[in-house]
Amino acid sequence: MADFERYIRSSALPHIWCPGCGNGILLAAILRSIDTLNLDQKKTVIVSGIGCSSRASGYMNFNTVHTAHGRALTFATGIKLAKPDLNVLVITGDGDCTAIGGNHFIHAARRNIDITTIIFNNSIYGMTGGQYSPLTPPGSKATTAPLGHIERPFDIAALAIAAGATYVARGTAYHANLLTDLITKGIQNKGFSVIDGITQCPISFGRKNKMGSAAKMLEWQRDHAVMAQAAAKLPPETMQDKFVIGELHHSLAPEYTAEYEKLIARAQKKGE
């Protein structure tokens, strides 16, 4: 069992998350992954953007950077380029990552830079007013969609794969052990890793959409998630109101910082 006390800044508590929020479950999964891999705390950097999810970095006893809205991956890219030996993890939300940060997301994937990005996907802008995000399901209500959201959402996993990420997975707060395993594998991947973490927001999203208590929202995750191996065998009509969890993509490609080091070495050799 992970020794959570060594990984938490107790002086930063109590946390700001609402009762029933799933962000604490996702944070625990990240800490269990770090503990499983026995990562050096002094060589591990946690970078976050803005939003409910991104407050997590402030509670974590590592080198942490709480950055600007949508810019977590740009800061993380600079850190990884300057110090390729560091373990760099990004904590971001569905709005932070895929709206204002969307361009940075696809280019980090394209570069295949060795950063693990965990998206706390609660389908809403929870902290800043309950607006809909690029991952809000169609038909859902939000403060900016009082009659129902009509835009199609991104499939963040498909987007990451198409942009070039070499490890892509999805888990939920309900499937906490699976989520831990997926984050662990993402950290181990030598390249850009994306873990889409489905988490419940019982206040800004659940209350507006009459989804019931936090426990009911966790039950919804349980009843609508299908493991990738099983989903591959099911007919499309069976999957209409379901979503796929598990490891969705794993491939090999040149890693950006390693290629950059080679470029520097060639330039230095040429200048001799």
Legacy VTK file of the C-alpha trace (Angstrom):
# vtk DataFile Version 3.0
C-alpha trace
ASCII
DATASET POLYDATA
POINTS 272 float
0.000 0.000 0.000
1.310 3.420 -0.957
2.631 5.608 1.842
0.445 8.565 0.891
1.735 10.811 3.665
5.156 11.089 2.061
3.553 12.169 -1.215
1.124 14.759 0.212
1.745 18.314 1.387
-0.355 18.150 4.540
0.116 21.895 5.028
-1.943 22.480 1.845
-4.966 20.619 3.208
-7.934 20.668 3.410
-8.484 20.389 -0.344
-10.943 22.549 -2.252
-12.894 19.765 -4.001
-16.617 19.379 -3.415
-18.035 16.410 -1.466
-18.355 13.442 -3.829
-15.884 14.772 -6.409
-13.882 12.004 -8.053
-10.669 14.009 -8.336
-9.327 12.582 -5.087
-9.708 9.062 -6.486
-7.721 10.034 -9.584
-5.060 11.727 -7.454
-4.736 8.563 -5.356
-4.345 6.485 -8.535
-1.481 8.717 -9.667
0.231 8.424 -6.284
-0.167 4.637 -6.277
1.434 4.520 -9.743
4.352 6.662 -8.600
4.772 4.447 -5.550
4.563 1.237 -7.614
7.351 2.495 -9.882
9.309 3.874 -6.905
9.935 7.138 -8.743
12.411 9.503 -7.127
10.364 12.383 -5.681
13.190 14.819 -6.327
13.316 13.810 -9.996
9.566 13.823 -10.541
7.780 16.976 -11.707
4.018 17.476 -11.617
2.722 20.211 -13.943
-0.876 21.427 -13.972
-2.952 24.094 -15.653
-6.095 25.776 -14.300
-9.290 24.234 -12.949
-10.491 21.798 -10.300
-8.172 19.053 -11.521
-5.146 21.287 -11.686
-5.314 22.138 -8.004
-4.065 18.569 -7.419
-0.446 19.566 -8.014
-0.549 21.859 -4.975
-1.315 18.896 -2.716
1.518 16.726 -4.074
4.929 16.647 -2.413
7.048 16.794 -5.557
8.556 19.519 -7.704
5.303 21.075 -8.904
4.349 23.838 -11.316
0.835 25.329 -11.334
0.748 27.093 -14.696
-1.597 29.198 -16.825
-4.885 28.051 -18.335
-4.264 25.528 -21.111
-0.484 25.881 -20.928
0.483 22.930 -18.735
1.932 20.986 -21.678
4.021 23.926 -22.883
5.628 24.314 -19.455
6.064 20.543 -19.212
7.694 20.438 -22.654
10.224 23.067 -21.598
11.000 21.187 -18.382
11.456 17.873 -20.194
13.669 19.434 -22.865
15.862 21.147 -20.268
16.103 18.054 -18.043
15.258 14.893 -20.032
16.140 12.687 -17.047
13.150 13.998 -15.050
9.841 12.153 -14.783
7.289 14.693 -16.014
3.567 14.233 -15.395
0.821 16.648 -16.421
-2.501 16.908 -14.588
-5.151 18.716 -16.600
-8.919 18.926 -17.048
-11.147 18.322 -20.061
-11.558 22.060 -20.687
-8.017 23.042 -19.770
-6.522 20.391 -22.053
-8.826 20.277 -25.060
-10.178 23.842 -25.378
-7.612 26.588 -24.736
-4.900 23.911 -24.493
-6.005 21.872 -27.500
-3.297 23.052 -29.860
-0.572 22.315 -27.320
-2.092 18.865 -26.757
-1.983 17.749 -30.387
1.570 19.026 -30.885
2.857 17.341 -27.728
1.360 14.129 -29.125
2.853 14.803 -32.566
6.306 15.267 -31.063
5.907 12.126 -28.933
7.661 13.844 -26.051
8.107 11.663 -22.961
5.370 13.214 -20.811
2.471 11.416 -19.146
-0.758 13.432 -19.311
-3.647 12.492 -17.035
-6.896 14.204 -18.027
-9.393 14.605 -15.190
-12.434 14.354 -17.442
-15.574 15.464 -15.579
-17.340 16.701 -18.749
-17.610 20.296 -17.531
-15.763 23.434 -16.469
-16.331 22.738 -12.793
-14.376 25.533 -11.134
-15.033 28.449 -13.454
-18.819 28.422 -13.738
-20.152 25.135 -15.130
-19.705 25.933 -18.818
-19.678 23.069 -21.294
-16.285 21.788 -22.498
-15.138 20.067 -25.713
-15.767 16.738 -23.941
-19.298 17.473 -22.681
-21.730 14.806 -23.974
-24.389 16.030 -26.442
-27.729 16.827 -24.842
-26.158 17.668 -21.489
-27.083 20.922 -19.798
-24.546 23.493 -18.664
-24.586 27.145 -17.670
-23.673 27.985 -21.269
-26.134 25.417 -22.646
-29.306 25.756 -20.534
-31.429 24.060 -23.209
-28.908 21.273 -23.840
-25.499 20.995 -25.481
-25.681 20.400 -29.253
-21.999 20.196 -30.240
-20.282 16.884 -30.878
-17.533 16.205 -28.309
-13.995 15.170 -29.076
-13.108 11.531 -28.610
-9.935 12.474 -26.736
-8.427 9.013 -27.165
-8.967 9.008 -30.932
-7.594 12.554 -31.132
-4.461 11.600 -29.197
-3.867 8.523 -31.354
-4.374 10.443 -34.602
-1.971 13.178 -33.409
0.792 10.679 -32.648
0.648 9.713 -28.951
2.258 6.325 -28.403
0.277 5.281 -25.321
-3.431 6.033 -24.924
-5.795 4.629 -22.313
-9.048 5.401 -20.525
-10.154 4.608 -16.995
-12.730 5.824 -14.503
-12.927 6.801 -10.855
-15.091 3.702 -10.320
-12.430 1.398 -11.824
-9.704 2.814 -9.574
-7.370 -0.203 -9.690
-7.517 -0.343 -13.490
-6.856 3.392 -13.633
-3.746 2.942 -11.475
-2.451 0.218 -13.805
-3.050 2.394 -16.887
-1.243 5.392 -15.386
1.652 3.113 -14.395
1.963 1.849 -17.966
1.708 5.407 -19.277
4.628 6.521 -17.113
6.659 3.527 -18.265
6.039 4.356 -21.935
8.972 6.175 -23.557
6.921 8.776 -25.358
3.740 10.835 -25.056
1.150 9.058 -22.936
-2.477 10.083 -22.454
-4.804 8.660 -19.811
-8.402 9.861 -20.064
-9.697 9.642 -16.490
-13.502 9.772 -16.322
-14.428 11.384 -13.020
-17.723 12.512 -11.521
-18.641 16.146 -10.823
-21.832 15.865 -8.747
-22.251 19.635 -8.403
-21.615 21.513 -11.661
-22.457 18.588 -13.970
-24.413 15.990 -12.034
-26.848 18.384 -10.366
-27.548 20.269 -13.606
-28.205 16.985 -15.442
-30.153 15.260 -12.644
-27.679 12.391 -12.377
-28.242 11.898 -8.656
-25.634 11.540 -5.936
-21.916 10.993 -6.410
-22.514 7.298 -5.699
-25.123 7.198 -8.485
-22.642 8.827 -10.855
-20.060 6.174 -9.982
-22.672 3.510 -10.687
-23.269 5.179 -14.067
-19.546 4.772 -14.829
-19.725 1.120 -13.812
-22.783 0.437 -15.978
-21.640 2.302 -19.106
-17.940 1.390 -19.288
-16.873 -1.603 -21.373
-13.361 -3.056 -21.381
-11.601 -2.679 -24.729
-11.261 -6.431 -25.297
-14.993 -6.968 -24.785
-15.997 -3.885 -26.794
-14.096 -5.181 -29.840
-16.425 -8.191 -29.963
-19.711 -6.308 -29.534
-21.909 -5.018 -32.386
-21.999 -1.209 -32.813
-25.619 -0.923 -31.694
-24.729 -2.470 -28.331
-22.081 0.201 -27.757
-24.302 3.198 -28.579
-24.661 4.397 -24.976
-21.388 2.900 -23.725
-17.740 3.992 -23.679
-14.546 1.957 -23.890
-12.019 1.709 -21.068
-8.619 0.056 -20.800
-5.517 0.293 -22.964
-6.601 1.706 -26.319
-3.296 2.204 -28.153
0.372 1.396 -27.710
2.975 1.932 -30.417
6.620 2.837 -30.932
7.949 6.082 -32.390
11.061 8.256 -31.909
10.903 10.206 -28.646
11.366 13.958 -28.994
13.987 14.724 -26.350
16.126 11.769 -27.458
15.980 12.997 -31.050
16.820 16.525 -29.907
19.891 15.253 -28.040
21.029 13.541 -31.256
20.570 16.807 -33.145
22.716 18.664 -30.602
25.408 15.983 -30.817
25.484 16.234 -34.627
25.715 20.019 -34.502
28.537 19.903 -31.969
30.429 17.342 -34.027
30.006 19.436 -37.159
31.377 22.493 -35.359
34.564 20.760 -34.186
LINES 1 273
272 0 1 2 3 4 5 6 7 8 9 10 11 12 13 14 15 16 17 18 19 20 21 22 23 24 25 26 27 28 29 30 31 32 33 34 35 36 37 38 39 40 41 42 43 44 45 46 47 48 49 50 51 52 53 54 55 56 57 58 59 60 61 62 63 64 65 66 67 68 69 70 71 72 73 74 75 76 77 78 79 80 81 82 83 84 85 86 87 88 89 90 91 92 93 94 95 96 97 98 99 100 101 102 103 104 105 106 107 108 109 110 111 112 113 114 115 116 117 118 119 120 121 122 123 124 125 126 127 128 129 130 131 132 133 134 135 136 137 138 139 140 141 142 143 144 145 146 147 148 149 150 151 152 153 154 155 156 157 158 159 160 161 162 163 164 165 166 167 168 169 170 171 172 173 174 175 176 177 178 179 180 181 182 183 184 185 186 187 188 189 190 191 192 193 194 195 196 197 198 199 200 201 202 203 204 205 206 207 208 209 210 211 212 213 214 215 216 217 218 219 220 221 222 223 224 225 226 227 228 229 230 231 232 233 234 235 236 237 238 239 240 241 242 243 244 245 246 247 248 249 250 251 252 253 254 255 256 257 258 259 260 261 262 263 264 265 266 267 268 269 270 271
